[in-house]
């Protein structure tokens, strides 16, 4: 069992509940702390409840030697690569449509920074940019 961080787990579960209450509006939660303090173990406590609500987890680790924006690009790259391998075609299609609808021509910049997104969108972006 997981001990010592019940209040933090409760806060994460509350954030997940808030997303459901707000009709599925995306939410980002950031967890910080010194190395070895159980951040990864804490996050792992929320993965199962998140999966049960058909939510998605995007995780990354900050590297003080890297550019400050590299953590989000790296996390999203891993997320899209994993989505290609793990998600069904219907989920992928829905995600592609939402990305194109909300980001539009900004996809060009994002695909340069997030190779997994380029692979995820593939020819779909090029074929549907004028739609």
N, C-alpha and C positions, 0 to 999 in steps of 0.2 A: 504494500500500500504506500501511497505517497504521503509523507508527513512533513510538517513544518511550514507549508506554504498555503494552507487552506484559505486564508483571506485573499491571496492573489488568485487562486483557482476560482474562488467565488466571484472575484471581479471580472475574470475572463468569461465565466459563464453568464454573468450579468450583461456583459457586452454582447455576447451571442444572442441572448434573449432580447436585447434592445434592437438588434438587427431584424429579428422576426417581428417584433412589435411595430417597427417602422416600415413594414412591408418589403423587407429585403434590401433596403438601402445599404450599399457597401459601407464597411467600417474598417478602419485600420487601427490596430493596437500595436504599440511599440513596447518592447520589454528590454530593459537595460540593467546592467549590473556588472560587477567584477567577474573575471573568469572563475569558473568553479563554484558559482553560487547557486546552480540549479536552474538556470534559465531554460535550457533545452528540456529538462525534465518537466518543468512547469508547462511549457508549450505542449508537450506530448499529452498532458492531461486534458487538453481541450480538443485534440484531433478527433477523437471518436464522437463526441457530441456534435462537432462541426460536420462530420461526414453524415451523421444521422439526419441533419437538416439540409443535406445536399449542398452544403457550403464548400468553399474552396480555401485552402491554406497556401499562403505564399510566405515562405520563410527565407531569411538571409542572415548572414553574420557580417558585422561591421569589421573592417580591417583598417586600423589607424594609418597604415602605410599607403592605402589606396585612395583614390578620389572619393569625395563624400557621396557622390551620386552612384558610385559603382555598386553599392550594396543593393539598391533597388533594381538596377538593371540586371545584376546577377541573379537576384531572387526571381524576377519575372522571367528571365531566360530559362531557369530551371523549371519554373511553373509551366510555361508553355511546352517545353520539351516533355515534361511528365504528362501533360494533358494529352498530347498526341499519342502517347503510349497507353494511357490508362482510361481515358474517357471514351464513351461511346460516340458514334458518329452524330447522333441527335444533339448531344451536349456540345460537341465541337461546333456543329453548324450554328447552334444558338449563340455560342460565345463569339464566333466569327461575325455574325450579324450584329451583335451588340457592340463589338469593337469598332466595326466599320461605321455604324450609325453614330457612335459617340465620339470617335476620334477622327474619322474621315481622312482628309489629306495629310493629317498629322502622322498617319501610319508610316509614311516614308521615312521620317526622322526616327521614329521608334524602331522600325525594322533594322535600321543601321546600328542602333544601340543595343538591340535585343535580338540576336540571331534566332533564338527559339520562336519568337513572334513571327519572323519572316517565314520560317519553316511551317509554323502553325497556319498562317494565312495562305501561304503558297501562292498559286496562281489565282486564288479566289479574290485577293485584293486587286490585282492587276485587271482582271476581267470585269470587276464590279465597281471600279473607282468612279465611273461616270453615272452609276445608277443613283 
